[in-house]
Amino acid sequence: MCVIETSPVLETRRLLLRAPGPLDVPAIARLANDPDIARMTCRMPHPFGQGDAEAFVAQVAGQDPARANTFLIEHEDLGPVGVLGLFEDGEGRLERSAPETGYWIGRPFWGRGFATEALEGALVWAGKRWKRRALLAGHFADNPASGRVLEKAGFLYTGETKKRFSRARGGPVDTRMMVWLA
């Protein structure tokens, strides 16, 4: 029998990955309301206000944990620093062969290795507890830093570039596709 964790909590050396809650709304809104973050994601609007953060937290609370898990990335001393999600594509954008992962880190915390550390922790969990053998990811071609994070965590380029819609940009963006195999 497979037991699905409804709200997993993951710990890494410096970070705690957990479900975002109502108390996290102000921090999420503050960090996510940055055009340079939103424009590097598919789903995030800009501007991103309190109402967007509240809707995001509510949407995460309603996720089916067998299909999606979204984590607030919290530093032991600094508090919330970003978000990481693992999800099966329900919008038809990617082939259905493997779930996808995506993440963002607030600007004050860039360059500290938090994205790589959080992603590595989530990948261990995805392979062992969520029982996934592969994950897909993509990064916009004009965001090579995200590609380096994915590479450090063990993702490999597939050689495919797709057009992915960016809500904040209001149009399709060249996206370099990558895969991780457990």
RAZI-V826485 format. One line per field, one symbol per residue. ss: DSSP state (~ for helix, > for strand, _ for the rest). psi: psi as a letter, one per 20 degrees, with the letter a starting at -180 (. if undefined). Layout:
# RAZI-V826485
ss->???
psi->???
This chain:
# RAZI-V826485
ss->_________>>___>>>>___~~~~~~~~~~~__~~~~___________~~~~~~~~~~~~______>>>>>>>>___>>>>>>>>>___________>>>>>>>_~~~____~~~~~~~~~~~~~~~_____>>>>>>>___~~~~~~~~~___>>>>>>>>>>>____>>>>>>>>>>>_
psi->ppppphmqpppagiqpprpqrhiigggggghilohighijrgiprproaghggghggggghjqoiihqppppopqhhibpiaqpqpqpojjjhqqjhqrqqrrqpqgijqjjjhggggggghhgghgghikpiqqqrqqqhjmhhhhhggghijqqpijppqoppoghhkrqppppqrqpp.
